[in-house]
Structures are given as structure tokens and as C-alpha cells.
Amino acid sequence: MGIAELWFTEKQTPDLAISTKIKRIYVQEKTEIQELAMVETEAFGNMLILDGIIMTTERDEFVYHEMMAHPALVTHPNPEQVLVVGGGDGGVIREILKHPKVKKATLVDIDGKVIEYSKKYLPTIACKLDDPRVEVLVKDGFLHIHESKNLYDVILADTTDPIGQAARLFTRGFYHGIYEALREDGLFVAQTEDPWFNAELIARIHRDVKDAFPIVRHFWANVPTYPTGMWTFTMGSKKYDPLEVDISKIPDLDTKYYTPQIHQAAFVLPKFVADIVKD
Amino acid sequence: MGIAELWFTEKQTPDLAISTKIKRIYVQEKTEIQELAMVETEAFGNMLILDGIIMTTERDEFVYHEMMAHPALVTHPNPEQVLVVGGGDGGVIREILKHPKVKKATLVDIDGKVIEYSKKYLPTIACKLDDPRVEVLVKDGFLHIHESKNLYDVILADTTDPIGQAARLFTRGFYHGIYEALREDGLFVAQTEDPWFNAELIARIHRDVKDAFPIVRHFWANVPTYPTGMWTFTMGSKKYDPLEVDISKIPDLDTKYYTPQIHQAAFVLPKFVADIVKD
């Protein structure tokens, strides 16, 4: 950048910000859906930013993508048909395909530009989007969920934050739609924000998912580039309980965060988080 | 602050920063030891900053202080004499005193100003510094460790980052000094930074502690105001293994993060962290 030192700053809340030094801006573009930036950072490698919010980085993406995929795919004994809502960067798809039982993984992202630029600038993340088992649809995920009945074994809601049109993907209507889109023993996982600044949201999600699914579980992982570094995930399941998985039977998935022991530990919530989702 | 919006920014690495909006500056002072600031933030309440680095905040302090104290004090069956090196804010002392077997808790902080201003501006953290079981020494912790022989059941190294003179508190010599200062079945815990940007440091600490102690364990917790939100702790123990604690016997400690289940889960390291401390 020559003599100018360039930083990207995300206001994670009105009172809290994260800033990373930028080496290069690859893309800054208003797509039909959102503002998209792809930049190179010193601390985290290439970084995808949507509407000013860090979506994923080359350095820490493995945590989020592994934890979106593996707890769900290990809990379901036969995950043949898997749907990803959002996730146009392809990271969740890459992890899904580590499970040999998966016959088809469908990605539904509303913004084709996210897919296009991820292939170009996040090749280690988007690397499996052209796999023959993968179907990519550029389409509204909310709509796709409501058009799908009894189709999927596992649905993974890799959404942006509940702001603007993505707010629909954090509603009771969405979770009921997911219930209908799943087969009779299906399950889903959604990313559900941080518990430090979004306790009310998580409590509401807990109630709404519980309204639709007999089994509701929450787990968490450390993602440095997400607010507070503590990220939660919510699983709704019709039949299988992630806490009853025999972890001695989990295969080696070639991961950097997830392990069989992490499968258990991630569901252990610090007390203040457990209190948020207490029935 | 009137019309000016004031932010405090900590450069957590040369390429990564956290910023919090400031409502009020209580103290900005060069003590004999370091630069000390006490400020009120929107996001985290009152905040202690030393040499430009966030030490603790009212909002998230419980995580760090509980995790410094309870895994150690639950692992030792009879922790009567406990030493805190650093920790002038008093948070670790407050947690220590939740254990009825503790007869005496000694705090050795090199900077009396940290203690003074914590009592004034962090009253919920420093609340137990005047307890009759507590001895407060304004003194170099490195020196105190090397003057102490066979004295303590548990030592908790609640230090600043390994920069400047605090670097001595992350050395082989310090860990050997701790070994000598502990009784024959003693154990210690030290805060040991984040694994994303300090992998080499943690690997070295692992080797150095292993050089002195037969049992070395690492655990972690989420602290939002520390870099990456993932904070590690290292335990060195002469006799007792934290992994062998019967968690059904852990009493209710009136905590907000630590629970008996967290006692186990915190020692489960994500794969990339386990790889750092692999023997």
C-alpha cells in the first residue's frame, strides 16, 4: 500500500470494533444483494466481507466450517442428502464432502457473486464447489426451504447475521420450514451468533427451534474474527441426539479444530450461556 | 463525552486491533512500573488497561478469574496456602476465597497503584482484598517466588503479557522457582496467552513446565477482550492430575463460567491447539 497504512474496521456492536491491517483490496462491489469486499489481510490472509461484516478468512475459517458440518453429520447415521443455506464461500460444502455417505450436497446462496469471488480469492475454501456431488443454486434460501418437503437428511444454515433480509433466516417460520424440508429423521444446524451480545436472540431461537423439534442442542467454538470470539450453533433434530453419539466411532475427518473429544466438549456450555437456553 | 466520540484501541498484534467506545476516563497515570488507565466503556463496563493492553473489564472478568482459580483449587484436595503472582485487581483472590479450605491467600503484585485503583473503580472485582484471610504484598513476584521454599499448595500466575519485565514470568527459571516455592504436592496455573498468535510461546512454556513438573495440562476459555477470544492456561502439578478430578464432588462455587462439566471440557483442546503442546 505504499506509505499509507490501510485498516479495515468492523463495528461488531455500536461500541466495539475489530480492525485488521489490509495489504490489498481485490474486490469492492455492490452486488444485487449486498456490498461485497474481498481483501488480503496481514493477520488472517484473504478475507470476505459482506455489508461491512467479516464472513470468513483463510486463517480461521476452518473452525466455523468444521463446526457447522461435523457435529451434524456425525450425529445423523446416514446423511445422504445435505443442504447448505447460504455459505457461498464453499467452506461448509468442503467439510460435508469429507463424509463418504453424502451422495449429494446442495448449496443455495442468494448471491452468485459470493460464489464467484470465493472461487477466485478463497480457493482453499471454495475448492469443492465443482465436485460432482455438489449442486449449486443461486436462489433465495428462505424460498428454497419452503419449496422443499421431506427432502434432506441434514440442513446447515450458514447464514449472515440476522440483519436485513437475512433476519427471515432466524424466525420461527424458517425453523418450521426446515422441519418440513427434512426427512422424518432429519436434523439441522444453524449458526446462532455470540452469547455475550445476543443473549435475547439465542433465547428466542432456542424457544422457536424447540417449538418445532423434539431435540434442541447448543454448542460453541472459538472464531477469532467473529465478535467476542465465542460463536454458538443450534441443532434441531427430529430423532438423533448429538449427545448420544458414540465418539469412539467417529472417523478421522482430517480437521484442524473438530475432534471426537471436541464433539462432546463443544456442547458443554459455560454457565452464563447455559442459563440463556435453560427451559 | 459531549460531541466527541472517544474510542480506546489496543493493537493486539501489529496487524489486529480491538476498539471499545469510552464513556469516561477515570485515571491515566504513569506509575513506577507501567502506564495505567482506568476507563468506563459502553460494551464492557469499567476497564483496566496497563501499557495499552486490556487487563480486565467488569463485564467479562469472571471468565478469566474463575478459570485461573477453580481448576487448580478443585484439583488440589487441600489448598490451604495459595499465592497469586500479579492479579492486583483482586479477581483471582475473590474466586480463591470461595474455597473454604483456603486459610491464607497471598497476593504479590509489583504495582500498588493497580491495587489502589482496582479497589476504587473495580469494586466487584477487588471486593475481597481486605478479607482477613488475604495478605497483600506490593513486591516483585519473581523475587517473591525465588525467596519462597516449600510454602504454597497452589500458586496462580496472573501475569501481564510476556513483554518487558513480565517476560521473566514466562521463563524456565520462573517455573523452577515455582516448583521450589510449592509444597511437595503443590500445583500451579499460569495464564499463557492465545494459541492463534502465540503458538511458539505456548510450545516453549509446555516444554519448560514439563522440565520441572511431572504433570502438565493445558486448558482454555473464551475471554472476549483478550486477543482472538481464546485464552489458554497451563497447569504444572507435582502430584494431582486435573483430569482425574471426580467432578461429581465439585461443590457449587457460585460461578458464571466454570461448572463441573466445564472443568472437563476446558481441558479438551481443539486439534490445532493440541498439536502445539504435543510431546
Chai-1 contact restraints between the chains, C-beta under 6 A:
chainA,res_idxA,chainB,res_idxB,connection_type,confidence,min_distance_angstrom,max_distance_angstrom,comment,restraint_id
A,D15,B,K21,contact,1.0,0.0,6.0,A-B,restraint_1
A,D15,B,E42,contact,1.0,0.0,6.0,A-B,restraint_2
A,D15,B,A43,contact,1.0,0.0,6.0,A-B,restraint_3
A,L16,B,T20,contact,1.0,0.0,6.0,A-B,restraint_4
A,L16,B,A43,contact,1.0,0.0,6.0,A-B,restraint_5
A,A17,B,S19,contact,1.0,0.0,6.0,A-B,restraint_6
A,S19,B,A17,contact,1.0,0.0,6.0,A-B,restraint_7
A,T20,B,L16,contact,1.0,0.0,6.0,A-B,restraint_8
A,K21,B,D15,contact,1.0,0.0,6.0,A-B,restraint_9
A,E42,B,D15,contact,1.0,0.0,6.0,A-B,restraint_10
A,A43,B,D15,contact,1.0,0.0,6.0,A-B,restraint_11
A,A43,B,L16,contact,1.0,0.0,6.0,A-B,restraint_12
A,W196,B,P224,contact,1.0,0.0,6.0,A-B,restraint_13
A,N222,B,G229,contact,1.0,0.0,6.0,A-B,restraint_14
A,N222,B,M230,contact,1.0,0.0,6.0,A-B,restraint_15
A,P224,B,W196,contact,1.0,0.0,6.0,A-B,restraint_16
A,P224,B,T228,contact,1.0,0.0,6.0,A-B,restraint_17
A,T228,B,P224,contact,1.0,0.0,6.0,A-B,restraint_18
A,T228,B,G229,contact,1.0,0.0,6.0,A-B,restraint_19
A,G229,B,N222,contact,1.0,0.0,6.0,A-B,restraint_20
A,G229,B,T228,contact,1.0,0.0,6.0,A-B,restraint_21
A,G229,B,G229,contact,1.0,0.0,6.0,A-B,restraint_22
A,G229,B,M230,contact,1.0,0.0,6.0,A-B,restraint_23
A,M230,B,N222,contact,1.0,0.0,6.0,A-B,restraint_24
A,M230,B,G229,contact,1.0,0.0,6.0,A-B,restraint_25
A,T255,B,K271,contact,1.0,0.0,6.0,A-B,restraint_26
A,K256,B,K271,contact,1.0,0.0,6.0,A-B,restraint_27
A,K256,B,F272,contact,1.0,0.0,6.0,A-B,restraint_28
A,Y257,B,P270,contact,1.0,0.0,6.0,A-B,restraint_29
A,Y257,B,K271,contact,1.0,0.0,6.0,A-B,restraint_30
A,T259,B,K271,contact,1.0,0.0,6.0,A-B,restraint_31
A,Q261,B,V268,contact,1.0,0.0,6.0,A-B,restraint_32
A,I262,B,V268,contact,1.0,0.0,6.0,A-B,restraint_33
A,A265,B,A265,contact,1.0,0.0,6.0,A-B,restraint_34
A,A265,B,V268,contact,1.0,0.0,6.0,A-B,restraint_35
A,V268,B,Q261,contact,1.0,0.0,6.0,A-B,restraint_36
A,V268,B,I262,contact,1.0,0.0,6.0,A-B,restraint_37
A,V268,B,A265,contact,1.0,0.0,6.0,A-B,restraint_38
A,P270,B,Y257,contact,1.0,0.0,6.0,A-B,restraint_39
A,K271,B,T255,contact,1.0,0.0,6.0,A-B,restraint_40
A,K271,B,K256,contact,1.0,0.0,6.0,A-B,restraint_41
A,K271,B,T259,contact,1.0,0.0,6.0,A-B,restraint_42
A,F272,B,K256,contact,1.0,0.0,6.0,A-B,restraint_43
